[in-house]
């Protein structure tokens, strides 16, 4: 109904919204605060749930640029949910799913 949010195929790593203790793959639910305004629906509890939910990953390639080296995650922190990659005007609960990956000792 609204044209303010879009999604692209990709997987993002972040904390599981169901327990927030485990790292998991997330998919985005592309709704924003004003998605249903044209229908007269006010989402008063919009910030109670995140826009990102755990998702089973299908068809993973064994070797990719992302999996070739531990550094892509532990140094470059690629593929992780970050404050700057959160969907614009998304739920405030999204911030609770950001995982700060620890560097590995080599």
Beta strands, then each sheet from edge to edge (+ up, - down):
strand 1: 12-15
strand 2: 23-28
strand 3: 52-54
sheet 1: 1+ 2- 3+
end
